[in-house]
Amino acid sequence: MGNSIDSLPDDLLISIVSFLPVKEAATTCTVAKRWQNLWMFSRVLEFDGSKMAPKFENGNRISVEREKEIFVNCVNRVLDLHLSETIDEFNLALQLYSPNLNHNHYRSVIDRWILFALRKKVRKLKLDFNPNLNYLFRLGLDAYAFPNIAHDFSSALLDQSALVSLVSLSLTRVSTSGEIVGFFISNCPFLQVLHLKHVCGLGSLSPRSPAIRLRSLVIFDCKDIASIEICSPSLVSFEFTILNSSTYATLVLNGVSSLIHLNLRANDPGIISRWLMDISGCLSRLETLILVTFMPQHVEVPLLFPDLPRLQKLHLHVETLDTQSLLCFVRLINSAPLLHSFKLVLDHGTQRRQARRLHNQEKLQCLKVFAVEGFSSTAVAMEMLLYVLENAASLEKMIIDGKVIVGEEVELLKAQLADSPSCAQDIINSLMMLLLRKRKRRKSSLLKLL
């Protein structure tokens, strides 16, 4: 086995070593003399300082501050010894906050690490600070300021051609501006993935140049974001989430003709409706749509939804009280003539009312699978279920809290609904009895296994 490994070329051995975490990669120097320097050519550098906590060594307590100093020295040592001209990935996760230490001391150090990665023509750059301390970020504390590459680094330190190699940029819990992010978009012609999570200070994101090759864009819970205007003809997947915001963030997508997956989250379904209408010209090829929202006590205006001619999968996650209704989303379902799978996830209260019915709705000709999580016999859940049963002509399967209802069981419920369309309670009772039998059957099967 040893001889067969020794016969491999250095490039292949370096690729193997690159799959290992940095500490483990460094230990390969003891394998044989030929391996002594291979780890220094590793093309994947991953440093995880996200789980620092006081610990004891030889009976002495080592503080988080001391742990952080050890971590920084370790990273510096690895970078000083690194010999490869390029790297594929640079991943850094660091618990930057400490109750007794201002992290400004580390800003210049982290800036140098980022400069190192860019000078090595890094392909994938991922930074995540304070991963275990989200609540501090929400208080606006200790957000690391991502450097302004265009101004902070002189041309003598960084040649802009270094940015040409970047294909993926992921920033989590940092402070930066829309101008800085736009600089990366405009100067990284091969950028395919841009993920911004819990970023503060973005303001408006409006890059001067089109993101020609950008395929995946995620903007998740970014504080202070006011607007997005981006031209990206290759964009395939887009996720946009705004939490706990009372202002409307403008969304403009230009030249987007390849969008297949879309994920929108906001506290008000009216905001989601407006976003969908604003980007309606980009949705002709959309296949998967995920919406997450909270239903207000009253929906002020009817929700409008654009035509979704190719939509096949709809995932609707709603937090609601049972005094409210989800039938306002029927127009969305009807806008997707090829809808094949509809999953409804409910977080709701326990207030009770009678389920309402919608009559003379458009038939859902292609819907075959309907799934519900968080189901109960409350009206908000039953209304949507009755609507699907009545209008999904091709329905083959229902999955309710993991319990599968197929074939004759579905047809029985649909037939019962057709025979007594005015008595929704009979359908509810039949369904609950069916679920109860499945629960008992599953419990019996588990007991036999035991």
Secondary structure, DSSP 8 states (H G I E B T S, - for coil): -HHHHHTS-HHHHHHHHHTS-HHHHHHGGGT-GGGTTGGGG-SEEEEEETT---EEETTEEE-HHHHHHHHHHHHHHHHHH---S--SEEEEEE---BTTB-THHHHHHHHHHHHHHHHTT-SEEEEEESTT-HHHHHTT---EE---HHHHS-TTT--GGGGGG--EEEEESEE--HHHHHHHHHH-TT--EEEEES-B---EE--SS--TT--EEEEES-BT--EEEEE-TT--EEEEE--S--S--EEEEES-----EEEEE-S-HHHHHHHHHHTGGG-TT--EEEEEEE--SS-SS-------TT--EEEEEEEE-TTS-SGGGHHHHHT-TT--EEEEEEEE-----------S----SS--EEEEES--SSHHHHHHHHHHHHH-TT--EEEETTEEEETHHHHHHHHHHHH-TT-HHHHHHHHHHHHHHHHHHHHHHHHHH-
